[in-house]
């Protein structure tokens, strides 16, 4: 699974995820989003159904990428337990 850390929530209830993170996570079996010492786990079926909200142009390299805002629902599963599976 691919792990990404998100520093902020949008409107207090959404996390923004980039398209390249999702593409990479699809090939790695899922995505773990970490925010404020909590995590949210998305499996490949959930990732396939994500709809992108907007296209952003990077202020660093000028490349464009898409963002999806996902409702933040932290998981009860401990990351250390997930590594044992």
Biopython code that builds the backbone (N, CA, C, O; Angstrom):
import numpy as np
from Bio.PDB.StructureBuilder import StructureBuilder

atoms = [
    (1, "UNK", "N", (0.840, -1.190, 0.000)),
    (1, "UNK", "CA", (0.000, 0.000, 0.000)),
    (1, "UNK", "C", (0.880, 1.247, 0.000)),
    (1, "UNK", "O", (1.965, 1.268, 0.580)),
    (2, "UNK", "N", (0.386, 2.264, -0.657)),
    (2, "UNK", "CA", (1.097, 3.537, -0.686)),
    (2, "UNK", "C", (0.645, 4.383, 0.508)),
    (2, "UNK", "O", (-0.546, 4.465, 0.810)),
    (3, "UNK", "N", (1.606, 5.004, 1.175)),
    (3, "UNK", "CA", (1.304, 5.892, 2.303)),
    (3, "UNK", "C", (1.577, 7.329, 1.898)),
    (3, "UNK", "O", (2.614, 7.629, 1.306)),
    (4, "UNK", "N", (0.637, 8.225, 2.222)),
    (4, "UNK", "CA", (0.841, 9.657, 2.025)),
    (4, "UNK", "C", (0.395, 10.381, 3.284)),
    (4, "UNK", "O", (-0.545, 9.962, 3.960)),
    (5, "UNK", "N", (1.079, 11.467, 3.585)),
    (5, "UNK", "CA", (0.698, 12.281, 4.734)),
    (5, "UNK", "C", (0.106, 13.585, 4.239)),
    (5, "UNK", "O", (0.689, 14.271, 3.400)),
    (6, "UNK", "N", (-1.061, 13.916, 4.769)),
    (6, "UNK", "CA", (-1.757, 15.153, 4.421)),
    (6, "UNK", "C", (-1.701, 16.054, 5.639)),
    (6, "UNK", "O", (-2.050, 15.637, 6.744)),
    (7, "UNK", "N", (-1.262, 17.293, 5.440)),
    (7, "UNK", "CA", (-1.068, 18.207, 6.575)),
    (7, "UNK", "C", (-2.326, 18.987, 6.949)),
    (7, "UNK", "O", (-2.499, 19.369, 8.107)),
    (8, "UNK", "N", (-3.210, 19.227, 5.969)),
    (8, "UNK", "CA", (-4.398, 20.037, 6.240)),
    (8, "UNK", "C", (-5.655, 19.331, 5.752)),
    (8, "UNK", "O", (-5.611, 18.465, 4.878)),
    (9, "UNK", "N", (-6.776, 19.729, 6.346)),
    (9, "UNK", "CA", (-8.083, 19.297, 5.845)),
    (9, "UNK", "C", (-8.774, 20.507, 5.245)),
    (9, "UNK", "O", (-8.641, 21.628, 5.736)),
    (10, "UNK", "N", (-9.501, 20.266, 4.193)),
    (10, "UNK", "CA", (-10.253, 21.320, 3.532)),
    (10, "UNK", "C", (-11.652, 21.357, 4.130)),
    (10, "UNK", "O", (-12.314, 20.323, 4.217)),
    (11, "UNK", "N", (-12.107, 22.531, 4.542)),
    (11, "UNK", "CA", (-13.400, 22.737, 5.208)),
    (11, "UNK", "C", (-13.536, 21.886, 6.471)),
    (11, "UNK", "O", (-14.645, 21.623, 6.936)),
    (12, "UNK", "N", (-12.405, 21.462, 7.014)),
    (12, "UNK", "CA", (-12.410, 20.693, 8.247)),
    (12, "UNK", "C", (-12.828, 19.242, 8.115)),
    (12, "UNK", "O", (-12.772, 18.500, 9.095)),
    (13, "UNK", "N", (-13.252, 18.809, 6.914)),
    (13, "UNK", "CA", (-13.747, 17.436, 6.794)),
    (13, "UNK", "C", (-13.272, 16.679, 5.552)),
    (13, "UNK", "O", (-13.622, 15.512, 5.376)),
    (14, "UNK", "N", (-12.488, 17.317, 4.696)),
    (14, "UNK", "CA", (-11.997, 16.650, 3.488)),
    (14, "UNK", "C", (-10.475, 16.653, 3.464)),
    (14, "UNK", "O", (-9.836, 17.577, 3.967)),
    (15, "UNK", "N", (-9.903, 15.608, 2.872)),
    (15, "UNK", "CA", (-8.474, 15.581, 2.578)),
    (15, "UNK", "C", (-8.328, 15.593, 1.067)),
    (15, "UNK", "O", (-9.081, 14.923, 0.359)),
    (16, "UNK", "N", (-7.357, 16.356, 0.571)),
    (16, "UNK", "CA", (-7.122, 16.452, -0.865)),
    (16, "UNK", "C", (-6.040, 15.457, -1.265)),
    (16, "UNK", "O", (-4.985, 15.379, -0.636)),
    (17, "UNK", "N", (-6.319, 14.699, -2.320)),
    (17, "UNK", "CA", (-5.425, 13.654, -2.782)),
    (17, "UNK", "C", (-5.119, 13.883, -4.257)),
    (17, "UNK", "O", (-6.026, 14.128, -5.052)),
    (18, "UNK", "N", (-3.845, 13.803, -4.619)),
    (18, "UNK", "CA", (-3.415, 14.025, -6.000)),
    (18, "UNK", "C", (-3.638, 12.792, -6.872)),
    (18, "UNK", "O", (-3.652, 11.660, -6.387)),
    (19, "UNK", "N", (-3.811, 13.038, -8.165)),
    (19, "UNK", "CA", (-4.036, 11.940, -9.101)),
    (19, "UNK", "C", (-2.862, 10.973, -9.178)),
    (19, "UNK", "O", (-3.074, 9.769, -9.317)),
    (20, "UNK", "N", (-1.624, 11.471, -9.092)),
    (20, "UNK", "CA", (-0.474, 10.566, -9.175)),
    (20, "UNK", "C", (-0.362, 9.670, -7.939)),
    (20, "UNK", "O", (0.153, 8.555, -8.033)),
    (21, "UNK", "N", (-0.838, 10.144, -6.780)),
    (21, "UNK", "CA", (-0.868, 9.299, -5.592)),
    (21, "UNK", "C", (-1.839, 8.146, -5.797)),
    (21, "UNK", "O", (-1.546, 7.001, -5.452)),
    (22, "UNK", "N", (-3.001, 8.466, -6.366)),
    (22, "UNK", "CA", (-4.029, 7.451, -6.594)),
    (22, "UNK", "C", (-3.549, 6.430, -7.622)),
    (22, "UNK", "O", (-3.727, 5.227, -7.429)),
    (23, "UNK", "N", (-2.941, 6.900, -8.713)),
    (23, "UNK", "CA", (-2.427, 5.984, -9.730)),
    (23, "UNK", "C", (-1.389, 5.034, -9.139)),
    (23, "UNK", "O", (-1.411, 3.835, -9.417)),
    (24, "UNK", "N", (-0.489, 5.566, -8.331)),
    (24, "UNK", "CA", (0.544, 4.751, -7.695)),
    (24, "UNK", "C", (-0.086, 3.764, -6.709)),
    (24, "UNK", "O", (0.322, 2.605, -6.647)),
    (25, "UNK", "N", (-1.069, 4.217, -5.946)),
    (25, "UNK", "CA", (-1.729, 3.367, -4.954)),
    (25, "UNK", "C", (-2.504, 2.221, -5.609)),
    (25, "UNK", "O", (-2.594, 1.132, -5.043)),
    (26, "UNK", "N", (-3.056, 2.459, -6.787)),
    (26, "UNK", "CA", (-3.771, 1.397, -7.488)),
    (26, "UNK", "C", (-2.838, 0.227, -7.811)),
    (26, "UNK", "O", (-3.241, -0.933, -7.733)),
    (27, "UNK", "N", (-1.612, 0.531, -8.168)),
    (27, "UNK", "CA", (-0.657, -0.538, -8.481)),
    (27, "UNK", "C", (-0.070, -1.182, -7.227)),
    (27, "UNK", "O", (0.495, -2.273, -7.293)),
    (28, "UNK", "N", (-0.204, -0.503, -6.080)),
    (28, "UNK", "CA", (0.356, -1.024, -4.825)),
    (28, "UNK", "C", (-0.709, -1.615, -3.907)),
    (28, "UNK", "O", (-0.403, -1.981, -2.772)),
    (29, "UNK", "N", (-1.945, -1.716, -4.372)),
    (29, "UNK", "CA", (-2.981, -2.390, -3.593)),
    (29, "UNK", "C", (-3.788, -1.527, -2.652)),
    (29, "UNK", "O", (-4.584, -2.064, -1.882)),
    (30, "UNK", "N", (-3.626, -0.221, -2.675)),
    (30, "UNK", "CA", (-4.431, 0.651, -1.827)),
    (30, "UNK", "C", (-3.656, 1.874, -1.367)),
    (30, "UNK", "O", (-2.470, 2.027, -1.657)),
    (31, "UNK", "N", (-4.355, 2.742, -0.641)),
    (31, "UNK", "CA", (-3.790, 4.004, -0.190)),
    (31, "UNK", "C", (-4.052, 4.189, 1.294)),
    (31, "UNK", "O", (-5.170, 3.990, 1.769)),
    (32, "UNK", "N", (-3.010, 4.571, 2.021)),
    (32, "UNK", "CA", (-3.146, 4.929, 3.435)),
    (32, "UNK", "C", (-2.875, 6.421, 3.532)),
    (32, "UNK", "O", (-1.775, 6.879, 3.222)),
    (33, "UNK", "N", (-3.879, 7.179, 3.962)),
    (33, "UNK", "CA", (-3.743, 8.622, 4.144)),
    (33, "UNK", "C", (-3.551, 8.877, 5.629)),
    (33, "UNK", "O", (-4.366, 8.455, 6.449)),
    (34, "UNK", "N", (-2.475, 9.566, 5.969)),
    (34, "UNK", "CA", (-2.165, 9.860, 7.371)),
    (34, "UNK", "C", (-2.361, 11.349, 7.611)),
    (34, "UNK", "O", (-1.869, 12.188, 6.855)),
    (35, "UNK", "N", (-3.096, 11.664, 8.690)),
    (35, "UNK", "CA", (-3.347, 13.061, 9.077)),
    (35, "UNK", "C", (-3.475, 13.119, 10.591)),
    (35, "UNK", "O", (-4.313, 12.435, 11.180)),
    (36, "UNK", "N", (-2.639, 13.940, 11.214)),
    (36, "UNK", "CA", (-2.671, 14.153, 12.670)),
    (36, "UNK", "C", (-2.694, 12.836, 13.449)),
    (36, "UNK", "O", (-3.552, 12.635, 14.309)),
    (37, "UNK", "N", (-1.747, 11.942, 13.146)),
    (37, "UNK", "CA", (-1.589, 10.650, 13.827)),
    (37, "UNK", "C", (-2.796, 9.727, 13.705)),
    (37, "UNK", "O", (-2.960, 8.810, 14.510)),
    (38, "UNK", "N", (-3.625, 9.958, 12.721)),
    (38, "UNK", "CA", (-4.725, 9.045, 12.403)),
    (38, "UNK", "C", (-4.552, 8.628, 10.950)),
    (38, "UNK", "O", (-3.879, 9.312, 10.179)),
    (39, "UNK", "N", (-5.157, 7.507, 10.578)),
    (39, "UNK", "CA", (-5.046, 7.075, 9.202)),
    (39, "UNK", "C", (-6.406, 6.668, 8.640)),
    (39, "UNK", "O", (-7.328, 6.293, 9.365)),
    (40, "UNK", "N", (-6.483, 6.760, 7.334)),
    (40, "UNK", "CA", (-7.665, 6.344, 6.585)),
    (40, "UNK", "C", (-7.158, 5.422, 5.481)),
    (40, "UNK", "O", (-6.215, 5.761, 4.767)),
    (41, "UNK", "N", (-7.779, 4.273, 5.347)),
    (41, "UNK", "CA", (-7.332, 3.287, 4.374)),
    (41, "UNK", "C", (-8.361, 3.182, 3.251)),
    (41, "UNK", "O", (-9.552, 2.996, 3.498)),
    (42, "UNK", "N", (-7.878, 3.304, 2.013)),
    (42, "UNK", "CA", (-8.734, 3.157, 0.838)),
    (42, "UNK", "C", (-8.234, 1.976, 0.015)),
    (42, "UNK", "O", (-7.056, 1.919, -0.340)),
    (43, "UNK", "N", (-9.123, 1.033, -0.290)),
    (43, "UNK", "CA", (-8.715, -0.098, -1.110)),
    (43, "UNK", "C", (-8.816, 0.266, -2.595)),
    (43, "UNK", "O", (-9.278, 1.355, -2.937)),
    (44, "UNK", "N", (-8.394, -0.626, -3.460)),
    (44, "UNK", "CA", (-8.353, -0.315, -4.892)),
    (44, "UNK", "C", (-9.744, -0.075, -5.477)),
    (44, "UNK", "O", (-9.892, 0.743, -6.385)),
    (45, "UNK", "N", (-10.759, -0.766, -4.979)),
    (45, "UNK", "CA", (-12.122, -0.525, -5.477)),
    (45, "UNK", "C", (-12.587, 0.888, -5.160)),
    (45, "UNK", "O", (-13.222, 1.541, -5.988)),
    (46, "UNK", "N", (-12.270, 1.355, -3.963)),
    (46, "UNK", "CA", (-12.633, 2.723, -3.587)),
    (46, "UNK", "C", (-11.849, 3.741, -4.415)),
    (46, "UNK", "O", (-12.389, 4.774, -4.811)),
    (47, "UNK", "N", (-10.578, 3.445, -4.672)),
    (47, "UNK", "CA", (-9.752, 4.362, -5.460)),
    (47, "UNK", "C", (-10.244, 4.476, -6.897)),
    (47, "UNK", "O", (-10.178, 5.554, -7.487)),
    (48, "UNK", "N", (-10.733, 3.388, -7.464)),
    (48, "UNK", "CA", (-11.221, 3.401, -8.841)),
    (48, "UNK", "C", (-12.456, 4.278, -8.999)),
    (48, "UNK", "O", (-12.728, 4.770, -10.094)),
    (49, "UNK", "N", (-13.204, 4.478, -7.923)),
    (49, "UNK", "CA", (-14.443, 5.258, -7.980)),
    (49, "UNK", "C", (-14.264, 6.730, -7.627)),
    (49, "UNK", "O", (-15.244, 7.474, -7.576)),
    (50, "UNK", "N", (-13.041, 7.155, -7.384)),
    (50, "UNK", "CA", (-12.797, 8.551, -7.011)),
    (50, "UNK", "C", (-13.034, 9.465, -8.212)),
    (50, "UNK", "O", (-12.605, 9.176, -9.329)),
    (51, "UNK", "N", (-13.722, 10.564, -7.955)),
    (51, "UNK", "CA", (-13.979, 11.575, -8.986)),
    (51, "UNK", "C", (-13.134, 12.800, -8.638)),
    (51, "UNK", "O", (-13.160, 13.288, -7.509)),
    (52, "UNK", "N", (-12.395, 13.280, -9.618)),
    (52, "UNK", "CA", (-11.537, 14.446, -9.393)),
    (52, "UNK", "C", (-12.360, 15.720, -9.437)),
    (52, "UNK", "O", (-13.255, 15.874, -10.268)),
    (53, "UNK", "N", (-12.040, 16.636, -8.522)),
    (53, "UNK", "CA", (-12.788, 17.880, -8.395)),
    (53, "UNK", "C", (-12.265, 18.987, -9.298)),
    (53, "UNK", "O", (-13.043, 19.747, -9.875)),
    (54, "UNK", "N", (-10.951, 19.074, -9.417)),
    (54, "UNK", "CA", (-10.381, 20.181, -10.196)),
    (54, "UNK", "C", (-8.965, 19.869, -10.641)),
    (54, "UNK", "O", (-8.315, 18.949, -10.144)),
    (55, "UNK", "N", (-8.513, 20.666, -11.593)),
    (55, "UNK", "CA", (-7.152, 20.554, -12.099)),
    (55, "UNK", "C", (-6.356, 21.743, -11.582)),
    (55, "UNK", "O", (-6.827, 22.880, -11.622)),
    (56, "UNK", "N", (-5.155, 21.477, -11.099)),
    (56, "UNK", "CA", (-4.302, 22.494, -10.484)),
    (56, "UNK", "C", (-2.993, 22.568, -11.259)),
    (56, "UNK", "O", (-2.478, 21.553, -11.728)),
    (57, "UNK", "N", (-2.463, 23.777, -11.388)),
    (57, "UNK", "CA", (-1.142, 23.956, -11.980)),
    (57, "UNK", "C", (-0.150, 24.165, -10.843)),
    (57, "UNK", "O", (-0.336, 25.038, -9.995)),
    (58, "UNK", "N", (0.901, 23.359, -10.833)),
    (58, "UNK", "CA", (1.910, 23.427, -9.782)),
    (58, "UNK", "C", (2.641, 24.763, -9.824)),
    (58, "UNK", "O", (3.021, 25.243, -10.892)),
    (59, "UNK", "N", (2.832, 25.357, -8.649)),
    (59, "UNK", "CA", (3.571, 26.618, -8.591)),
    (59, "UNK", "C", (5.078, 26.380, -8.635)),
    (59, "UNK", "O", (5.850, 27.329, -8.775)),
    (60, "UNK", "N", (5.502, 25.123, -8.517)),
    (60, "UNK", "CA", (6.930, 24.803, -8.510)),
    (60, "UNK", "C", (7.468, 24.462, -9.894)),
    (60, "UNK", "O", (8.495, 24.998, -10.310)),
    (61, "UNK", "N", (6.778, 23.569, -10.614)),
    (61, "UNK", "CA", (7.302, 23.160, -11.911)),
    (61, "UNK", "C", (6.359, 23.431, -13.075)),
    (61, "UNK", "O", (6.698, 23.132, -14.220)),
    (62, "UNK", "N", (5.180, 23.991, -12.806)),
    (62, "UNK", "CA", (4.251, 24.352, -13.866)),
    (62, "UNK", "C", (3.425, 23.203, -14.421)),
    (62, "UNK", "O", (2.565, 23.422, -15.274)),
    (63, "UNK", "N", (3.668, 21.983, -13.955)),
    (63, "UNK", "CA", (2.893, 20.830, -14.418)),
    (63, "UNK", "C", (1.500, 20.866, -13.796)),
    (63, "UNK", "O", (1.305, 21.413, -12.710)),
    (64, "UNK", "N", (0.541, 20.277, -14.496)),
    (64, "UNK", "CA", (-0.818, 20.222, -13.967)),
    (64, "UNK", "C", (-1.097, 18.845, -13.371)),
    (64, "UNK", "O", (-0.549, 17.836, -13.814)),
    (65, "UNK", "N", (-1.951, 18.828, -12.368)),
    (65, "UNK", "CA", (-2.383, 17.578, -11.749)),
    (65, "UNK", "C", (-3.825, 17.764, -11.295)),
    (65, "UNK", "O", (-4.305, 18.891, -11.172)),
    (66, "UNK", "N", (-4.508, 16.659, -11.049)),
    (66, "UNK", "CA", (-5.891, 16.711, -10.600)),
    (66, "UNK", "C", (-5.959, 16.422, -9.106)),
    (66, "UNK", "O", (-5.156, 15.658, -8.570)),
    (67, "UNK", "N", (-6.926, 17.042, -8.448)),
    (67, "UNK", "CA", (-7.157, 16.833, -7.019)),
    (67, "UNK", "C", (-8.530, 16.229, -6.795)),
    (67, "UNK", "O", (-9.501, 16.580, -7.465)),
    (68, "UNK", "N", (-8.590, 15.320, -5.847)),
    (68, "UNK", "CA", (-9.863, 14.773, -5.398)),
    (68, "UNK", "C", (-9.978, 15.068, -3.913)),
    (68, "UNK", "O", (-9.047, 14.804, -3.152)),
    (69, "UNK", "N", (-11.100, 15.607, -3.500)),
    (69, "UNK", "CA", (-11.349, 15.858, -2.083)),
    (69, "UNK", "C", (-12.180, 14.707, -1.539)),
    (69, "UNK", "O", (-13.296, 14.453, -1.993)),
    (70, "UNK", "N", (-11.613, 14.018, -0.558)),
    (70, "UNK", "CA", (-12.228, 12.816, -0.003)),
    (70, "UNK", "C", (-12.648, 13.103, 1.430)),
    (70, "UNK", "O", (-11.885, 13.675, 2.208)),
    (71, "UNK", "N", (-13.864, 12.703, 1.769)),
    (71, "UNK", "CA", (-14.353, 12.872, 3.133)),
    (71, "UNK", "C", (-13.444, 12.113, 4.095)),
    (71, "UNK", "O", (-13.214, 10.915, 3.924)),
    (72, "UNK", "N", (-12.933, 12.808, 5.100)),
    (72, "UNK", "CA", (-11.988, 12.232, 6.055)),
    (72, "UNK", "C", (-12.733, 11.349, 7.036)),
    (72, "UNK", "O", (-13.531, 11.830, 7.840)),
    (73, "UNK", "N", (-12.464, 10.046, 6.964)),
    (73, "UNK", "CA", (-13.050, 9.075, 7.884)),
    (73, "UNK", "C", (-11.919, 8.209, 8.420)),
    (73, "UNK", "O", (-11.582, 7.195, 7.808)),
    (74, "UNK", "N", (-11.323, 8.585, 9.552)),
    (74, "UNK", "CA", (-10.195, 7.814, 10.089)),
    (74, "UNK", "C", (-10.594, 6.376, 10.397)),
    (74, "UNK", "O", (-11.724, 6.092, 10.795)),
    (75, "UNK", "N", (-9.648, 5.493, 10.204)),
    (75, "UNK", "CA", (-9.862, 4.071, 10.440)),
    (75, "UNK", "C", (-9.516, 3.723, 11.879)),
    (75, "UNK", "O", (-8.709, 4.402, 12.514)),
    (76, "UNK", "N", (-10.125, 2.670, 12.387)),
    (76, "UNK", "CA", (-9.786, 2.169, 13.716)),
    (76, "UNK", "C", (-8.602, 1.210, 13.669)),
    (76, "UNK", "O", (-8.051, 0.852, 14.710)),
    (77, "UNK", "N", (-8.208, 0.791, 12.463)),
    (77, "UNK", "CA", (-7.125, -0.162, 12.296)),
    (77, "UNK", "C", (-5.786, 0.516, 12.569)),
    (77, "UNK", "O", (-5.506, 1.581, 12.018)),
    (78, "UNK", "N", (-4.978, -0.079, 13.395)),
    (78, "UNK", "CA", (-3.656, 0.429, 13.710)),
    (78, "UNK", "C", (-2.711, 0.117, 12.556)),
    (78, "UNK", "O", (-2.723, -1.000, 12.037)),
    (79, "UNK", "N", (-1.894, 1.084, 12.145)),
    (79, "UNK", "CA", (-0.960, 0.873, 11.050)),
    (79, "UNK", "C", (0.009, -0.271, 11.335)),
    (79, "UNK", "O", (0.369, -1.009, 10.417)),
    (80, "UNK", "N", (0.429, -0.432, 12.560)),
    (80, "UNK", "CA", (1.338, -1.522, 12.896)),
    (80, "UNK", "C", (0.668, -2.876, 12.716)),
    (80, "UNK", "O", (1.320, -3.833, 12.298)),
    (81, "UNK", "N", (-0.612, -2.974, 13.022)),
    (81, "UNK", "CA", (-1.347, -4.214, 12.801)),
    (81, "UNK", "C", (-1.488, -4.514, 11.317)),
    (81, "UNK", "O", (-1.434, -5.672, 10.903)),
    (82, "UNK", "N", (-1.668, -3.467, 10.518)),
    (82, "UNK", "CA", (-1.810, -3.651, 9.078)),
    (82, "UNK", "C", (-0.528, -4.206, 8.473)),
    (82, "UNK", "O", (-0.587, -5.007, 7.540)),
    (83, "UNK", "N", (0.619, -3.799, 8.981)),
    (83, "UNK", "CA", (1.900, -4.289, 8.472)),
    (83, "UNK", "C", (2.083, -5.786, 8.750)),
    (83, "UNK", "O", (2.839, -6.446, 8.036)),
    (84, "UNK", "N", (1.426, -6.325, 9.747)),
    (84, "UNK", "CA", (1.561, -7.736, 10.084)),
    (84, "UNK", "C", (0.785, -8.626, 9.117)),
    (84, "UNK", "O", (1.102, -9.807, 8.972)),
    (85, "UNK", "N", (-0.217, -8.075, 8.464)),
    (85, "UNK", "CA", (-1.079, -8.873, 7.574)),
    (85, "UNK", "C", (-0.364, -9.188, 6.282)),
    (85, "UNK", "O", (-0.927, -9.850, 5.409)),
]
sb = StructureBuilder()
sb.init_structure("model")
sb.init_model(0)
sb.init_chain("A")
sb.init_seg("    ")
for serial, (resi, resn, name, xyz) in enumerate(atoms, 1):
    if name == "N":
        sb.init_residue(resn, " ", resi, " ")
    sb.init_atom(name, np.array(xyz, "f"), 0.0, 1.0, " ", f" {name:<3s}", serial, name[0])
structure = sb.get_structure()
